[in-house]
Structures are given as structure tokens and as C-alpha cells.
Amino acid sequence: MYDALLPIAQDLNTLDATLSAPDGAQRVARIAAAFDETARRISTATQSAADERERLELQKLYRGMIAARRIVLTLHERHSARHNAV
């Protein structure tokens, strides 16, 4: 379910460097796509949850993936705006 996050783990671990990299926009796009794909997989798993508790836990994970995507995109926008203003 989380396989899509493995290729972007290094970029997440060094997010500051990722945002500053010449290919930062492409790397951020890959990060956002990985969070989207992981959220999609979690959503699919939620539909076949064994019980209410599992469904609620999967919903929390889904919201976490969406929030993480939003945070990375917001940081990218702020970083770009700050460097374009200089």
C-alpha cells in the first residue's frame, strides 16, 4: 500500500535540499503524485476494511496522505515565491 512512497523517501528526508534543487519542481511533483497514489490505495483498502476500527484507522491514514501532499506543495510554493522575490 505504501510502495509509491519508497522512491521519494530520500527527497522527503532532505526536503529543504529538494525544494532548492534545480529540478525541485519535478521532484515535488513526484512527491505529490506518490502521496496521491498512496491515498488512492488506502481509500481502496478502506472499502474492504474488516471492521469499523480498521476503517477509521485507514481514514486517518488517508487524511494524513492528503495533508502531507498539501504541506509539501505549500512549502514548494512558499520557497518558489521567496526565491523569485529575491
N, CA, C and O atoms as a CHARMM CRD file, in Angstrom:
* protein
*
  344
    1    1 MET  N      0.82400  -1.19700   0.00000 PROA 1      0.00000
    2    1 MET  CA     0.00000   0.00000   0.00000 PROA 1      0.00000
    3    1 MET  C      0.87100   1.26400   0.00000 PROA 1      0.00000
    4    1 MET  O      0.45900   2.30200  -0.51900 PROA 1      0.00000
    5    2 TYR  N      2.04900   1.17600   0.57100 PROA 2      0.00000
    6    2 TYR  CA     2.91600   2.35000   0.69800 PROA 2      0.00000
    7    2 TYR  C      4.08800   2.34000  -0.28100 PROA 2      0.00000
    8    2 TYR  O      4.99200   3.16900  -0.17800 PROA 2      0.00000
    9    3 ASP  N      4.07500   1.41300  -1.22000 PROA 3      0.00000
   10    3 ASP  CA     5.18500   1.26800  -2.16900 PROA 3      0.00000
   11    3 ASP  C      5.48900   2.54600  -2.93800 PROA 3      0.00000
   12    3 ASP  O      6.64500   2.79900  -3.27400 PROA 3      0.00000
   13    4 ALA  N      4.48300   3.34600  -3.21800 PROA 4      0.00000
   14    4 ALA  CA     4.68600   4.57500  -4.00000 PROA 4      0.00000
   15    4 ALA  C      5.56000   5.58600  -3.25600 PROA 4      0.00000
   16    4 ALA  O      6.13500   6.48200  -3.87400 PROA 4      0.00000
   17    5 LEU  N      5.66100   5.44700  -1.93700 PROA 5      0.00000
   18    5 LEU  CA     6.45800   6.39300  -1.14900 PROA 5      0.00000
   19    5 LEU  C      7.94800   6.06000  -1.14300 PROA 5      0.00000
   20    5 LEU  O      8.77800   6.93100  -0.88000 PROA 5      0.00000
   21    6 LEU  N      8.28600   4.82400  -1.42600 PROA 6      0.00000
   22    6 LEU  CA     9.69400   4.40800  -1.35900 PROA 6      0.00000
   23    6 LEU  C     10.60400   5.20700  -2.29000 PROA 6      0.00000
   24    6 LEU  O     11.66600   5.64300  -1.84600 PROA 6      0.00000
   25    7 PRO  N     10.24300   5.42100  -3.55900 PROA 7      0.00000
   26    7 PRO  CA    11.14700   6.16100  -4.45100 PROA 7      0.00000
   27    7 PRO  C     11.35500   7.63000  -4.06700 PROA 7      0.00000
   28    7 PRO  O     12.33400   8.24500  -4.49000 PROA 7      0.00000
   29    8 ILE  N     10.45900   8.18400  -3.28400 PROA 8      0.00000
   30    8 ILE  CA    10.56900   9.61000  -2.93800 PROA 8      0.00000
   31    8 ILE  C     11.06100   9.82300  -1.50900 PROA 8      0.00000
   32    8 ILE  O     11.14400  10.96000  -1.04600 PROA 8      0.00000
   33    9 ALA  N     11.38500   8.75100  -0.81500 PROA 9      0.00000
   34    9 ALA  CA    11.78900   8.84600   0.59300 PROA 9      0.00000
   35    9 ALA  C     12.99300   9.75800   0.78300 PROA 9      0.00000
   36    9 ALA  O     13.00500  10.58100   1.69800 PROA 9      0.00000
   37   10 GLN  N     13.99700   9.62500  -0.06300 PROA 10     0.00000
   38   10 GLN  CA    15.20000  10.45500   0.07600 PROA 10     0.00000
   39   10 GLN  C     14.86600  11.93300  -0.11800 PROA 10     0.00000
   40   10 GLN  O     15.35000  12.78400   0.62800 PROA 10     0.00000
   41   11 ASP  N     14.03200  12.24000  -1.12600 PROA 11     0.00000
   42   11 ASP  CA    13.63600  13.63500  -1.34400 PROA 11     0.00000
   43   11 ASP  C     12.87200  14.18800  -0.14800 PROA 11     0.00000
   44   11 ASP  O     13.01500  15.36500   0.18500 PROA 11     0.00000
   45   12 LEU  N     12.06400  13.35800   0.50000 PROA 12     0.00000
   46   12 LEU  CA    11.34500  13.80300   1.69600 PROA 12     0.00000
   47   12 LEU  C     12.29600  14.00000   2.87300 PROA 12     0.00000
   48   12 LEU  O     12.15300  14.95300   3.64000 PROA 12     0.00000
   49   13 ASN  N     13.25500  13.10700   3.01100 PROA 13     0.00000
   50   13 ASN  CA    14.21400  13.21300   4.11900 PROA 13     0.00000
   51   13 ASN  C     15.08000  14.45900   4.01100 PROA 13     0.00000
   52   13 ASN  O     15.55800  14.97700   5.02100 PROA 13     0.00000
   53   14 THR  N     15.28100  14.93600   2.80000 PROA 14     0.00000
   54   14 THR  CA    16.08800  16.14100   2.56700 PROA 14     0.00000
   55   14 THR  C     15.23000  17.17500   1.83200 PROA 14     0.00000
   56   14 THR  O     15.63500  17.72600   0.80900 PROA 14     0.00000
   57   15 LEU  N     14.04800  17.42100   2.37200 PROA 15     0.00000
   58   15 LEU  CA    13.07200  18.26500   1.68300 PROA 15     0.00000
   59   15 LEU  C     13.60700  19.65900   1.39100 PROA 15     0.00000
   60   15 LEU  O     13.33300  20.21000   0.32500 PROA 15     0.00000
   61   16 ASP  N     14.35400  20.23400   2.30300 PROA 16     0.00000
   62   16 ASP  CA    14.92700  21.56300   2.06200 PROA 16     0.00000
   63   16 ASP  C     15.79400  21.56000   0.80700 PROA 16     0.00000
   64   16 ASP  O     15.68600  22.45300  -0.03300 PROA 16     0.00000
   65   17 ALA  N     16.64700  20.55900   0.68600 PROA 17     0.00000
   66   17 ALA  CA    17.50600  20.44200  -0.49900 PROA 17     0.00000
   67   17 ALA  C     16.67700  20.15600  -1.74200 PROA 17     0.00000
   68   17 ALA  O     16.98400  20.65600  -2.82400 PROA 17     0.00000
   69   18 THR  N     15.64000  19.36300  -1.59300 PROA 18     0.00000
   70   18 THR  CA    14.75800  19.05500  -2.72400 PROA 18     0.00000
   71   18 THR  C     14.10100  20.32500  -3.23700 PROA 18     0.00000
   72   18 THR  O     14.03500  20.54600  -4.44700 PROA 18     0.00000
   73   19 LEU  N     13.61500  21.16100  -2.32900 PROA 19     0.00000
   74   19 LEU  CA    12.95500  22.40300  -2.73100 PROA 19     0.00000
   75   19 LEU  C     13.92200  23.35300  -3.42700 PROA 19     0.00000
   76   19 LEU  O     13.52000  24.10500  -4.31500 PROA 19     0.00000
   77   20 SER  N     15.18200  23.32400  -3.03600 PROA 20     0.00000
   78   20 SER  CA    16.18700  24.23100  -3.59500 PROA 20     0.00000
   79   20 SER  C     16.85200  23.69800  -4.85700 PROA 20     0.00000
   80   20 SER  O     17.54500  24.44100  -5.55200 PROA 20     0.00000
   81   21 ALA  N     16.65200  22.44500  -5.15400 PROA 21     0.00000
   82   21 ALA  CA    17.32400  21.82400  -6.29900 PROA 21     0.00000
   83   21 ALA  C     16.82900  22.42000  -7.61900 PROA 21     0.00000
   84   21 ALA  O     15.68200  22.85700  -7.71400 PROA 21     0.00000
   85   22 PRO  N     17.69200  22.43600  -8.63300 PROA 22     0.00000
   86   22 PRO  CA    17.27200  22.94100  -9.95200 PROA 22     0.00000
   87   22 PRO  C     16.05600  22.19600 -10.50700 PROA 22     0.00000
   88   22 PRO  O     15.22100  22.78500 -11.19400 PROA 22     0.00000
   89   23 ASP  N     15.96300  20.90600 -10.20600 PROA 23     0.00000
   90   23 ASP  CA    14.81200  20.11900 -10.66000 PROA 23     0.00000
   91   23 ASP  C     13.78100  19.94700  -9.53500 PROA 23     0.00000
   92   23 ASP  O     13.02100  18.97900  -9.52200 PROA 23     0.00000
   93   24 GLY  N     13.76800  20.88600  -8.60600 PROA 24     0.00000
   94   24 GLY  CA    12.88000  20.81100  -7.44900 PROA 24     0.00000
   95   24 GLY  C     11.41100  20.69800  -7.80300 PROA 24     0.00000
   96   24 GLY  O     10.67800  19.94700  -7.16000 PROA 24     0.00000
   97   25 ALA  N     10.96900  21.43100  -8.81300 PROA 25     0.00000
   98   25 ALA  CA     9.55200  21.38400  -9.19700 PROA 25     0.00000
   99   25 ALA  C      9.15600  19.97900  -9.65000 PROA 25     0.00000
  100   25 ALA  O      8.08500  19.48800  -9.29300 PROA 25     0.00000
  101   26 GLN  N     10.01000  19.33900 -10.42800 PROA 26     0.00000
  102   26 GLN  CA     9.71500  17.98000 -10.88800 PROA 26     0.00000
  103   26 GLN  C      9.73400  16.99200  -9.72600 PROA 26     0.00000
  104   26 GLN  O      8.91400  16.07600  -9.66600 PROA 26     0.00000
  105   27 ARG  N     10.66300  17.18300  -8.81900 PROA 27     0.00000
  106   27 ARG  CA    10.75400  16.29300  -7.66600 PROA 27     0.00000
  107   27 ARG  C      9.55000  16.47200  -6.75200 PROA 27     0.00000
  108   27 ARG  O      9.02600  15.49300  -6.22100 PROA 27     0.00000
  109   28 VAL  N      9.10800  17.70600  -6.56100 PROA 28     0.00000
  110   28 VAL  CA     7.91200  17.96400  -5.75400 PROA 28     0.00000
  111   28 VAL  C      6.68900  17.34800  -6.43400 PROA 28     0.00000
  112   28 VAL  O      5.81600  16.80300  -5.75900 PROA 28     0.00000
  113   29 ALA  N      6.62100  17.43000  -7.75300 PROA 29     0.00000
  114   29 ALA  CA     5.50800  16.81400  -8.48600 PROA 29     0.00000
  115   29 ALA  C      5.49900  15.30200  -8.26000 PROA 29     0.00000
  116   29 ALA  O      4.43100  14.71000  -8.10200 PROA 29     0.00000
  117   30 ARG  N      6.66900  14.67500  -8.24400 PROA 30     0.00000
  118   30 ARG  CA     6.74900  13.22700  -7.98500 PROA 30     0.00000
  119   30 ARG  C      6.31600  12.90500  -6.55000 PROA 30     0.00000
  120   30 ARG  O      5.65100  11.89800  -6.30600 PROA 30     0.00000
  121   31 ILE  N      6.69600  13.76300  -5.61500 PROA 31     0.00000
  122   31 ILE  CA     6.28500  13.56900  -4.22000 PROA 31     0.00000
  123   31 ILE  C      4.76400  13.65700  -4.11200 PROA 31     0.00000
  124   31 ILE  O      4.13300  12.80300  -3.49000 PROA 31     0.00000
  125   32 ALA  N      4.17700  14.68800  -4.71600 PROA 32     0.00000
  126   32 ALA  CA     2.72300  14.86200  -4.66900 PROA 32     0.00000
  127   32 ALA  C      2.02000  13.66900  -5.30500 PROA 32     0.00000
  128   32 ALA  O      1.02000  13.18200  -4.77900 PROA 32     0.00000
  129   33 ALA  N      2.54200  13.19700  -6.43600 PROA 33     0.00000
  130   33 ALA  CA     1.94300  12.04100  -7.11200 PROA 33     0.00000
  131   33 ALA  C      2.03500  10.78900  -6.23700 PROA 33     0.00000
  132   33 ALA  O      1.10900   9.97800  -6.21600 PROA 33     0.00000
  133   34 ALA  N      3.13700  10.63000  -5.52200 PROA 34     0.00000
  134   34 ALA  CA     3.29300   9.46800  -4.63800 PROA 34     0.00000
  135   34 ALA  C      2.29200   9.52400  -3.48500 PROA 34     0.00000
  136   34 ALA  O      1.71000   8.50300  -3.11800 PROA 34     0.00000
  137   35 PHE  N      2.09300  10.70800  -2.91800 PROA 35     0.00000
  138   35 PHE  CA     1.08600  10.84000  -1.86500 PROA 35     0.00000
  139   35 PHE  C     -0.31100  10.57800  -2.42500 PROA 35     0.00000
  140   35 PHE  O     -1.12700   9.93600  -1.76400 PROA 35     0.00000
  141   36 ASP  N     -0.59600  11.06300  -3.63200 PROA 36     0.00000
  142   36 ASP  CA    -1.89300  10.80300  -4.27100 PROA 36     0.00000
  143   36 ASP  C     -2.12300   9.31000  -4.46800 PROA 36     0.00000
  144   36 ASP  O     -3.18900   8.78600  -4.14300 PROA 36     0.00000
  145   37 GLU  N     -1.11300   8.63500  -5.00300 PROA 37     0.00000
  146   37 GLU  CA    -1.22900   7.19400  -5.25800 PROA 37     0.00000
  147   37 GLU  C     -1.40900   6.42500  -3.95500 PROA 37     0.00000
  148   37 GLU  O     -2.21600   5.49800  -3.89000 PROA 37     0.00000
  149   38 THR  N     -0.67400   6.79600  -2.93100 PROA 38     0.00000
  150   38 THR  CA    -0.80400   6.12400  -1.64100 PROA 38     0.00000
  151   38 THR  C     -2.18800   6.37100  -1.05000 PROA 38     0.00000
  152   38 THR  O     -2.79700   5.45500  -0.49600 PROA 38     0.00000
  153   39 ALA  N     -2.68200   7.58800  -1.16000 PROA 39     0.00000
  154   39 ALA  CA    -4.03400   7.89500  -0.67600 PROA 39     0.00000
  155   39 ALA  C     -5.07100   7.07000  -1.43400 PROA 39     0.00000
  156   39 ALA  O     -6.03200   6.58200  -0.84000 PROA 39     0.00000
  157   40 ARG  N     -4.87700   6.91600  -2.74400 PROA 40     0.00000
  158   40 ARG  CA    -5.81200   6.11900  -3.55000 PROA 40     0.00000
  159   40 ARG  C     -5.80700   4.66400  -3.07100 PROA 40     0.00000
  160   40 ARG  O     -6.86400   4.04600  -2.94200 PROA 40     0.00000
  161   41 ARG  N     -4.63300   4.13100  -2.81400 PROA 41     0.00000
  162   41 ARG  CA    -4.53500   2.74500  -2.34600 PROA 41     0.00000
  163   41 ARG  C     -5.16900   2.57600  -0.96800 PROA 41     0.00000
  164   41 ARG  O     -5.83100   1.57300  -0.70000 PROA 41     0.00000
  165   42 ILE  N     -4.96400   3.54900  -0.10900 PROA 42     0.00000
  166   42 ILE  CA    -5.57600   3.49200   1.22500 PROA 42     0.00000
  167   42 ILE  C     -7.09200   3.56100   1.10400 PROA 42     0.00000
  168   42 ILE  O     -7.80500   2.84800   1.80900 PROA 42     0.00000
  169   43 SER  N     -7.58500   4.41400   0.21700 PROA 43     0.00000
  170   43 SER  CA    -9.02700   4.52500   0.00000 PROA 43     0.00000
  171   43 SER  C     -9.60600   3.19100  -0.46300 PROA 43     0.00000
  172   43 SER  O    -10.67000   2.77300  -0.00400 PROA 43     0.00000
  173   44 THR  N     -8.90400   2.53700  -1.36600 PROA 44     0.00000
  174   44 THR  CA    -9.35000   1.22500  -1.84400 PROA 44     0.00000
  175   44 THR  C     -9.36600   0.22000  -0.69800 PROA 44     0.00000
  176   44 THR  O    -10.30600  -0.56500  -0.57300 PROA 44     0.00000
  177   45 ALA  N     -8.33600   0.24000   0.13400 PROA 45     0.00000
  178   45 ALA  CA    -8.27200  -0.67100   1.27700 PROA 45     0.00000
  179   45 ALA  C     -9.38600  -0.37900   2.27900 PROA 45     0.00000
  180   45 ALA  O     -9.90600  -1.29300   2.91800 PROA 45     0.00000
  181   46 THR  N     -9.74900   0.88700   2.41400 PROA 46     0.00000
  182   46 THR  CA   -10.81000   1.27400   3.34700 PROA 46     0.00000
  183   46 THR  C    -12.13000   0.60900   2.97400 PROA 46     0.00000
  184   46 THR  O    -12.91200   0.22800   3.84500 PROA 46     0.00000
  185   47 GLN  N    -12.36600   0.47600   1.68500 PROA 47     0.00000
  186   47 GLN  CA   -13.62100  -0.12000   1.21400 PROA 47     0.00000
  187   47 GLN  C    -13.74300  -1.59100   1.60000 PROA 47     0.00000
  188   47 GLN  O    -14.85000  -2.12400   1.67800 PROA 47     0.00000
  189   48 SER  N    -12.62100  -2.24100   1.84000 PROA 48     0.00000
  190   48 SER  CA   -12.67500  -3.65600   2.22100 PROA 48     0.00000
  191   48 SER  C    -12.17300  -3.87700   3.65400 PROA 48     0.00000
  192   48 SER  O    -11.68700  -4.95800   3.98900 PROA 48     0.00000
  193   49 ALA  N    -12.29500  -2.85500   4.48400 PROA 49     0.00000
  194   49 ALA  CA   -11.86000  -2.96100   5.88200 PROA 49     0.00000
  195   49 ALA  C    -12.66100  -4.04300   6.59900 PROA 49     0.00000
  196   49 ALA  O    -13.85300  -4.22600   6.35100 PROA 49     0.00000
  197   50 ALA  N    -11.98100  -4.74900   7.48700 PROA 50     0.00000
  198   50 ALA  CA   -12.60500  -5.86000   8.20200 PROA 50     0.00000
  199   50 ALA  C    -13.66200  -5.39300   9.20100 PROA 50     0.00000
  200   50 ALA  O    -14.66100  -6.07800   9.42000 PROA 50     0.00000
  201   51 ASP  N    -13.43800  -4.22800   9.80300 PROA 51     0.00000
  202   51 ASP  CA   -14.38800  -3.72700  10.79200 PROA 51     0.00000
  203   51 ASP  C    -14.31300  -2.20200  10.86400 PROA 51     0.00000
  204   51 ASP  O    -13.52200  -1.56800  10.16600 PROA 51     0.00000
  205   52 GLU  N    -15.13900  -1.64300  11.70900 PROA 52     0.00000
  206   52 GLU  CA   -15.23700  -0.18500  11.84400 PROA 52     0.00000
  207   52 GLU  C    -13.92300   0.43400  12.33000 PROA 52     0.00000
  208   52 GLU  O    -13.52000   1.49300  11.85000 PROA 52     0.00000
  209   53 ARG  N    -13.26200  -0.22000  13.27400 PROA 53     0.00000
  210   53 ARG  CA   -11.99300   0.29600  13.79000 PROA 53     0.00000
  211   53 ARG  C    -10.94700   0.39000  12.68000 PROA 53     0.00000
  212   53 ARG  O    -10.26100   1.40400  12.55000 PROA 53     0.00000
  213   54 GLU  N    -10.83000  -0.65600  11.89200 PROA 54     0.00000
  214   54 GLU  CA    -9.86200  -0.64300  10.79200 PROA 54     0.00000
  215   54 GLU  C    -10.22000   0.43800   9.77300 PROA 54     0.00000
  216   54 GLU  O     -9.34500   1.13200   9.25600 PROA 54     0.00000
  217   55 ARG  N    -11.50100   0.57000   9.49500 PROA 55     0.00000
  218   55 ARG  CA   -11.94700   1.59300   8.54400 PROA 55     0.00000
  219   55 ARG  C    -11.58200   2.98800   9.04700 PROA 55     0.00000
  220   55 ARG  O    -11.10900   3.82000   8.27200 PROA 55     0.00000
  221   56 LEU  N    -11.79500   3.24800  10.32500 PROA 56     0.00000
  222   56 LEU  CA   -11.46000   4.55100  10.90200 PROA 56     0.00000
  223   56 LEU  C     -9.95400   4.81800  10.86000 PROA 56     0.00000
  224   56 LEU  O     -9.52600   5.93500  10.57200 PROA 56     0.00000
  225   57 GLU  N     -9.15700   3.79200  11.14800 PROA 57     0.00000
  226   57 GLU  CA    -7.69500   3.94500  11.09700 PROA 57     0.00000
  227   57 GLU  C     -7.22700   4.23500   9.67100 PROA 57     0.00000
  228   57 GLU  O     -6.35500   5.07800   9.46000 PROA 57     0.00000
  229   58 LEU  N     -7.80000   3.54400   8.70600 PROA 58     0.00000
  230   58 LEU  CA    -7.43500   3.78000   7.30600 PROA 58     0.00000
  231   58 LEU  C     -7.85800   5.17800   6.85400 PROA 58     0.00000
  232   58 LEU  O     -7.15500   5.82400   6.07700 PROA 58     0.00000
  233   59 GLN  N     -9.00200   5.64000   7.34000 PROA 59     0.00000
  234   59 GLN  CA    -9.43400   7.00100   7.00700 PROA 59     0.00000
  235   59 GLN  C     -8.45100   8.03400   7.55500 PROA 59     0.00000
  236   59 GLN  O     -8.17700   9.03800   6.89900 PROA 59     0.00000
  237   60 LYS  N     -7.92300   7.79300   8.74900 PROA 60     0.00000
  238   60 LYS  CA    -6.91400   8.69800   9.31800 PROA 60     0.00000
  239   60 LYS  C     -5.66300   8.71700   8.44800 PROA 60     0.00000
  240   60 LYS  O     -5.10100   9.77800   8.17500 PROA 60     0.00000
  241   61 LEU  N     -5.23200   7.53700   8.01500 PROA 61     0.00000
  242   61 LEU  CA    -4.06100   7.46400   7.13700 PROA 61     0.00000
  243   61 LEU  C     -4.31100   8.19500   5.82300 PROA 61     0.00000
  244   61 LEU  O     -3.43800   8.90200   5.31900 PROA 61     0.00000
  245   62 TYR  N     -5.50300   8.01900   5.27700 PROA 62     0.00000
  246   62 TYR  CA    -5.86600   8.70200   4.02700 PROA 62     0.00000
  247   62 TYR  C     -5.75500  10.21900   4.20500 PROA 62     0.00000
  248   62 TYR  O     -5.12800  10.90400   3.39700 PROA 62     0.00000
  249   63 ARG  N     -6.36900  10.72900   5.27100 PROA 63     0.00000
  250   63 ARG  CA    -6.31500  12.17600   5.52200 PROA 63     0.00000
  251   63 ARG  C     -4.88200  12.64300   5.74300 PROA 63     0.00000
  252   63 ARG  O     -4.52000  13.75000   5.34600 PROA 63     0.00000
  253   64 GLY  N     -4.07000  11.80700   6.37300 PROA 64     0.00000
  254   64 GLY  CA    -2.66300  12.13900   6.57000 PROA 64     0.00000
  255   64 GLY  C     -1.91000  12.26500   5.25500 PROA 64     0.00000
  256   64 GLY  O     -1.08300  13.16400   5.09900 PROA 64     0.00000
  257   65 MET  N     -2.18300  11.38000   4.31600 PROA 65     0.00000
  258   65 MET  CA    -1.52700  11.45000   2.99800 PROA 65     0.00000
  259   65 MET  C     -1.93600  12.71700   2.25200 PROA 65     0.00000
  260   65 MET  O     -1.10400  13.37400   1.62500 PROA 65     0.00000
  261   66 ILE  N     -3.20400  13.05000   2.32400 PROA 66     0.00000
  262   66 ILE  CA    -3.69600  14.26400   1.66300 PROA 66     0.00000
  263   66 ILE  C     -3.06500  15.49700   2.31400 PROA 66     0.00000
  264   66 ILE  O     -2.65500  16.42900   1.62200 PROA 66     0.00000
  265   67 ALA  N     -2.98900  15.49600   3.64000 PROA 67     0.00000
  266   67 ALA  CA    -2.37700  16.62700   4.34900 PROA 67     0.00000
  267   67 ALA  C     -0.88900  16.74000   4.02500 PROA 67     0.00000
  268   67 ALA  O     -0.38300  17.84300   3.81900 PROA 67     0.00000
  269   68 ALA  N     -0.19000  15.62100   3.97900 PROA 68     0.00000
  270   68 ALA  CA     1.24300  15.64500   3.66000 PROA 68     0.00000
  271   68 ALA  C      1.47200  16.20700   2.26700 PROA 68     0.00000
  272   68 ALA  O      2.39200  16.99700   2.05800 PROA 68     0.00000
  273   69 ARG  N      0.64500  15.80600   1.31800 PROA 69     0.00000
  274   69 ARG  CA     0.74000  16.32700  -0.05100 PROA 69     0.00000
  275   69 ARG  C      0.56600  17.84300  -0.04700 PROA 69     0.00000
  276   69 ARG  O      1.33800  18.57500  -0.66700 PROA 69     0.00000
  277   70 ARG  N     -0.45300  18.29200   0.65900 PROA 70     0.00000
  278   70 ARG  CA    -0.75600  19.72000   0.73000 PROA 70     0.00000
  279   70 ARG  C      0.39300  20.49600   1.37700 PROA 70     0.00000
  280   70 ARG  O      0.73500  21.58800   0.92100 PROA 70     0.00000
  281   71 ILE  N      0.97800  19.95100   2.41600 PROA 71     0.00000
  282   71 ILE  CA     2.09600  20.60700   3.10200 PROA 71     0.00000
  283   71 ILE  C      3.29200  20.75300   2.16800 PROA 71     0.00000
  284   71 ILE  O      3.88500  21.82800   2.08100 PROA 71     0.00000
  285   72 VAL  N      3.64600  19.68100   1.47100 PROA 72     0.00000
  286   72 VAL  CA     4.79500  19.73500   0.55800 PROA 72     0.00000
  287   72 VAL  C      4.54400  20.75400  -0.54700 PROA 72     0.00000
  288   72 VAL  O      5.43900  21.52700  -0.89100 PROA 72     0.00000
  289   73 LEU  N      3.33500  20.76200  -1.10600 PROA 73     0.00000
  290   73 LEU  CA     3.03000  21.72200  -2.17300 PROA 73     0.00000
  291   73 LEU  C      3.05900  23.16000  -1.65600 PROA 73     0.00000
  292   73 LEU  O      3.52500  24.06000  -2.35500 PROA 73     0.00000
  293   74 THR  N      2.56700  23.37900  -0.44700 PROA 74     0.00000
  294   74 THR  CA     2.59400  24.71800   0.14400 PROA 74     0.00000
  295   74 THR  C      4.02500  25.17000   0.39700 PROA 74     0.00000
  296   74 THR  O      4.37400  26.31600   0.11600 PROA 74     0.00000
  297   75 LEU  N      4.85200  24.28100   0.92200 PROA 75     0.00000
  298   75 LEU  CA     6.26200  24.62400   1.14100 PROA 75     0.00000
  299   75 LEU  C      6.95300  24.94700  -0.17600 PROA 75     0.00000
  300   75 LEU  O      7.76300  25.87100  -0.24700 PROA 75     0.00000
  301   76 HSD  N      6.63800  24.19700  -1.20600 PROA 76     0.00000
  302   76 HSD  CA     7.22000  24.45200  -2.53000 PROA 76     0.00000
  303   76 HSD  C      6.79400  25.83100  -3.04600 PROA 76     0.00000
  304   76 HSD  O      7.62200  26.58600  -3.55500 PROA 76     0.00000
  305   77 GLU  N      5.51300  26.15500  -2.91600 PROA 77     0.00000
  306   77 GLU  CA     5.01800  27.46600  -3.36100 PROA 77     0.00000
  307   77 GLU  C      5.71100  28.58800  -2.60000 PROA 77     0.00000
  308   77 GLU  O      6.14400  29.57000  -3.20400 PROA 77     0.00000
  309   78 ARG  N      5.82000  28.45500  -1.29200 PROA 78     0.00000
  310   78 ARG  CA     6.47100  29.49600  -0.48000 PROA 78     0.00000
  311   78 ARG  C      7.95000  29.62400  -0.82200 PROA 78     0.00000
  312   78 ARG  O      8.48000  30.73200  -0.90700 PROA 78     0.00000
  313   79 HSD  N      8.60400  28.50100  -1.01500 PROA 79     0.00000
  314   79 HSD  CA    10.02500  28.51400  -1.36700 PROA 79     0.00000
  315   79 HSD  C     10.21600  29.19600  -2.71700 PROA 79     0.00000
  316   79 HSD  O     11.12300  30.01200  -2.87800 PROA 79     0.00000
  317   80 SER  N      9.37000  28.86800  -3.68100 PROA 80     0.00000
  318   80 SER  CA     9.46200  29.47600  -5.01400 PROA 80     0.00000
  319   80 SER  C      9.19900  30.97500  -4.95100 PROA 80     0.00000
  320   80 SER  O      9.90200  31.76100  -5.58400 PROA 80     0.00000
  321   81 ALA  N      8.18500  31.36600  -4.18600 PROA 81     0.00000
  322   81 ALA  CA     7.84800  32.78500  -4.07200 PROA 81     0.00000
  323   81 ALA  C      8.98500  33.56000  -3.41200 PROA 81     0.00000
  324   81 ALA  O      9.31000  34.67200  -3.82900 PROA 81     0.00000
  325   82 ARG  N      9.57900  32.97700  -2.39500 PROA 82     0.00000
  326   82 ARG  CA    10.67400  33.63800  -1.68200 PROA 82     0.00000
  327   82 ARG  C     11.88600  33.82100  -2.60000 PROA 82     0.00000
  328   82 ARG  O     12.53300  34.86800  -2.56800 PROA 82     0.00000
  329   83 HSD  N     12.18900  32.82800  -3.40300 PROA 83     0.00000
  330   83 HSD  CA    13.36300  32.91000  -4.27300 PROA 83     0.00000
  331   83 HSD  C     13.09700  33.72100  -5.53600 PROA 83     0.00000
  332   83 HSD  O     14.03400  34.24900  -6.13600 PROA 83     0.00000
  333   84 ASN  N     11.85000  33.82700  -5.94500 PROA 84     0.00000
  334   84 ASN  CA    11.51500  34.67800  -7.09000 PROA 84     0.00000
  335   84 ASN  C     11.47300  36.14700  -6.69500 PROA 84     0.00000
  336   84 ASN  O     11.66800  37.02600  -7.53500 PROA 84     0.00000
  337   85 ALA  N     11.21800  36.41500  -5.40500 PROA 85     0.00000
  338   85 ALA  CA    11.15300  37.79500  -4.92200 PROA 85     0.00000
  339   85 ALA  C     12.54500  38.38300  -4.71300 PROA 85     0.00000
  340   85 ALA  O     12.71400  39.60300  -4.69800 PROA 85     0.00000
  341   86 VAL  N     13.52300  37.52600  -4.55400 PROA 86     0.00000
  342   86 VAL  CA    14.89800  37.99500  -4.27300 PROA 86     0.00000
  343   86 VAL  C     15.59300  38.41500  -5.53100 PROA 86     0.00000
  344   86 VAL  O     16.74900  38.83500  -5.48700 PROA 86     0.00000
